[in-house]
Amino acid sequence: MRVLPLLLLIACSGTESSTESTEAPSSDEPSAESPGPAGPEPADPCPVLTAAASSAQGGGVEPSVNGEDIPIDLDALAAALPETAAGLPREDVSTWNRGMAGHWSPGVMTTYLHEGQSVGVEIDDLVHVCSCDSGMGSALQNRRLRRIDGAGAIEIAGNPAVTAEPAGRPAELEVWVNDRCSVRLWAAPLGVLQSLARAFDWAALAAACPARPT
């Protein structure tokens, strides 16, 4: 597997410039979400990320929330992204383990070509930075809906997902698998993102990223 140069990751959106539209938000960075309606917030499933967003300190990898010895099959996750999906060809795939280049979560990144432009796809295992308790995917979905203007709730292969078109930024789609893995797509029209996401092998993704034992 060839390794892409690591892309600079920014908080939960694509970049404003079309020349940088494939730069990914990182699940290890709290999202830049606008405040939603007033009201009590439910318990935070990712307090480590929330604390990091409020801290001026940088560097280092925070201790795992659920233990450092939890395995993840990055090659299997990558294999669940077809070489051609929804008629779009896939480019090279990169993977990284927790701790590599400062990543708090292991993950996979690739791009698909749509009308000459790269569409970003990133999968992150959140088990080291979030509780990953049963229902966490829906909790994160609801939090995005509360905090991002114009966000919409959908399902992809039975998994909770959110679409968004932040002002001045490319459209985004995020799906949560087994209350553990985040699958994010960006930098294409929402219809393209949804068609691309639905073409992934979700059974393989779920098998490679199993729910955390309760």
C-alpha positions as CSV (number, residue, x, y, z in Angstrom):
1,M,0.0,0.0,0.0
2,R,1.5,3.4,-1.0
3,V,1.3,6.1,1.7
4,L,0.1,9.5,0.9
5,P,1.9,12.5,2.4
6,L,0.0,13.3,5.6
7,L,-2.4,16.1,5.0
8,L,-2.8,19.0,7.4
9,L,-6.0,18.2,9.3
10,I,-8.4,21.0,10.4
11,A,-11.4,21.0,12.6
12,C,-14.4,19.3,11.0
13,S,-14.6,21.0,7.6
14,G,-12.9,21.3,4.3
15,T,-10.8,24.3,3.4
16,E,-12.1,27.5,1.8
17,S,-9.7,27.2,-1.1
18,S,-10.4,24.8,-3.9
19,T,-6.7,24.1,-4.2
20,E,-6.8,22.8,-0.6
21,S,-10.3,21.3,-0.7
22,T,-9.1,17.8,0.2
23,E,-7.5,18.7,3.5
24,A,-9.3,16.8,6.2
25,P,-10.7,17.7,9.5
26,S,-9.3,15.4,12.1
27,S,-11.4,13.5,14.7
28,D,-8.5,14.3,17.1
29,E,-9.4,18.0,16.7
30,P,-12.7,19.2,18.2
31,S,-15.0,20.5,15.4
32,A,-15.5,24.2,14.7
33,E,-19.2,24.2,15.3
34,S,-21.4,27.3,15.7
35,P,-23.6,27.5,18.8
36,G,-27.0,26.0,18.4
37,P,-30.3,26.6,20.3
38,A,-30.0,27.3,24.0
39,G,-30.7,24.3,26.2
40,P,-28.9,21.8,28.4
41,E,-26.2,19.8,26.8
42,P,-26.2,16.0,27.3
43,A,-23.1,14.3,28.8
44,D,-20.1,14.8,26.6
45,P,-19.0,11.4,25.1
46,C,-15.6,12.9,24.1
47,P,-14.4,14.9,27.1
48,V,-10.7,14.5,26.2
49,L,-11.3,16.3,22.8
50,T,-13.4,19.0,24.5
51,A,-10.7,19.6,27.0
52,A,-8.1,19.8,24.3
53,A,-10.2,22.4,22.4
54,S,-10.3,24.6,25.5
55,S,-6.6,24.3,26.2
56,A,-3.8,26.5,24.8
57,Q,-1.3,23.7,25.3
58,G,-0.2,21.6,22.4
59,G,1.8,18.5,21.7
60,G,1.8,15.0,23.1
61,V,-0.8,12.2,22.9
62,E,-3.3,12.1,25.7
63,P,-3.7,8.7,27.5
64,S,-6.3,6.4,26.0
65,V,-9.8,6.6,27.4
66,N,-10.4,2.9,27.0
67,G,-6.9,1.4,27.1
68,E,-3.9,1.3,24.8
69,D,-4.2,-2.4,23.8
70,I,-7.4,-2.2,21.8
71,P,-6.7,-3.4,18.3
72,I,-7.9,-1.9,15.0
73,D,-7.4,-3.5,11.6
74,L,-6.4,-0.5,9.4
75,D,-5.8,-2.6,6.3
76,A,-9.4,-4.0,6.6
77,L,-10.8,-0.5,7.0
78,A,-8.9,0.6,3.9
79,A,-10.1,-2.5,1.9
80,A,-13.7,-1.5,2.6
81,L,-13.2,1.6,0.4
82,P,-13.6,0.3,-3.1
83,E,-11.1,1.2,-5.9
84,T,-14.2,2.5,-7.7
85,A,-17.2,3.7,-5.8
86,A,-20.3,5.4,-7.2
87,G,-18.4,5.6,-10.5
88,L,-15.5,7.6,-8.9
89,P,-12.0,6.2,-9.0
90,R,-10.0,6.0,-5.7
91,E,-6.5,7.4,-5.4
92,D,-3.8,6.3,-3.0
93,V,-4.6,5.3,0.6
94,S,-2.7,6.2,3.7
95,T,-2.9,4.7,7.1
96,W,-1.5,5.7,10.5
97,N,-1.4,4.3,14.0
98,R,-2.1,6.1,17.2
99,G,0.9,8.3,18.1
100,M,2.2,8.6,14.5
101,A,2.8,12.3,13.6
102,G,0.9,13.2,16.8
103,H,-2.3,11.5,15.8
104,W,-4.4,10.6,18.9
105,S,-6.5,8.1,16.9
106,P,-5.5,5.5,14.3
107,G,-7.0,6.1,10.9
108,V,-7.2,5.8,7.1
109,M,-7.4,8.5,4.5
110,T,-7.9,8.5,0.8
111,T,-9.4,10.6,-2.0
112,Y,-11.8,9.9,-4.9
113,L,-11.8,11.9,-8.1
114,H,-15.0,13.7,-9.1
115,E,-14.9,15.9,-12.2
116,G,-11.2,16.4,-11.8
117,Q,-11.4,17.3,-8.1
118,S,-10.4,15.2,-5.1
119,V,-13.1,14.2,-2.6
120,G,-11.7,13.5,0.8
121,V,-12.5,10.4,2.9
122,E,-11.1,9.7,6.4
123,I,-11.9,6.9,8.8
124,D,-10.9,7.4,12.5
125,D,-11.1,5.0,15.4
126,L,-12.3,7.1,18.3
127,V,-11.9,4.4,20.9
128,H,-8.9,6.2,22.5
129,V,-10.5,9.6,22.7
130,C,-14.2,9.0,23.3
131,S,-16.3,6.7,25.5
132,C,-17.6,4.6,22.6
133,D,-20.5,3.5,24.8
134,S,-23.6,2.2,23.3
135,G,-25.5,5.1,21.6
136,M,-22.5,7.4,21.2
137,G,-23.0,7.6,17.5
138,S,-26.5,9.0,17.9
139,A,-25.3,11.3,20.7
140,L,-22.6,12.8,18.4
141,Q,-25.1,13.1,15.6
142,N,-27.5,15.0,17.9
143,R,-24.7,17.3,19.1
144,R,-23.8,18.2,15.5
145,L,-27.4,18.9,14.7
146,R,-27.6,21.3,17.7
147,R,-24.4,23.1,17.0
148,I,-24.1,23.4,13.2
149,D,-26.6,25.6,11.3
150,G,-28.2,23.8,8.4
151,A,-27.0,20.3,9.5
152,G,-29.3,17.4,8.6
153,A,-29.7,14.0,10.1
154,I,-29.6,11.0,7.7
155,E,-28.7,7.3,7.9
156,I,-26.0,5.5,5.8
157,A,-26.4,1.7,5.9
158,G,-28.3,2.0,9.1
159,N,-25.7,4.1,10.8
160,P,-26.4,7.6,12.2
161,A,-24.9,10.4,10.0
162,V,-25.0,14.1,9.6
163,T,-24.7,16.3,6.4
164,A,-23.6,19.9,6.6
165,E,-22.9,22.8,4.2
166,P,-21.0,25.3,6.4
167,A,-21.0,28.8,5.0
168,G,-18.1,29.4,2.7
169,R,-16.8,25.8,3.1
170,P,-17.3,22.6,1.1
171,A,-20.1,20.2,2.1
172,E,-19.4,17.5,4.6
173,L,-20.8,14.1,5.6
174,E,-20.0,12.2,8.7
175,V,-21.1,8.6,9.7
176,W,-20.6,6.8,13.0
177,V,-20.1,3.1,12.9
178,N,-20.6,0.8,15.9
179,D,-20.5,3.9,18.2
180,R,-16.7,3.8,17.6
181,C,-15.4,4.7,14.1
182,S,-16.0,8.0,12.3
183,V,-16.2,8.0,8.5
184,R,-16.0,11.5,7.1
185,L,-16.3,12.7,3.5
186,W,-15.9,16.3,2.2
187,A,-15.2,18.6,-0.7
188,A,-18.0,17.6,-3.1
189,P,-21.7,18.4,-3.4
190,L,-23.8,16.6,-0.8
191,G,-25.5,14.3,-3.4
192,V,-22.0,13.1,-4.5
193,L,-20.9,12.6,-0.9
194,Q,-24.0,10.5,-0.1
195,S,-23.7,8.4,-3.2
196,L,-20.0,7.8,-2.5
197,A,-20.6,6.9,1.1
198,R,-23.4,4.4,0.2
199,A,-21.0,2.6,-2.1
200,F,-18.6,1.7,0.7
201,D,-18.6,-1.8,2.1
202,W,-20.3,-1.1,5.4
203,A,-20.4,-4.7,6.5
204,A,-16.6,-4.8,6.2
205,L,-16.2,-1.5,8.0
206,A,-18.4,-2.7,10.9
207,A,-16.4,-5.9,11.1
208,A,-13.1,-4.1,11.1
209,C,-14.3,-1.6,13.7
210,P,-16.3,-3.6,16.2
211,A,-18.3,-2.1,19.0
212,R,-16.4,-1.7,22.3
213,P,-17.4,-4.5,24.8
214,T,-19.7,-3.2,27.5
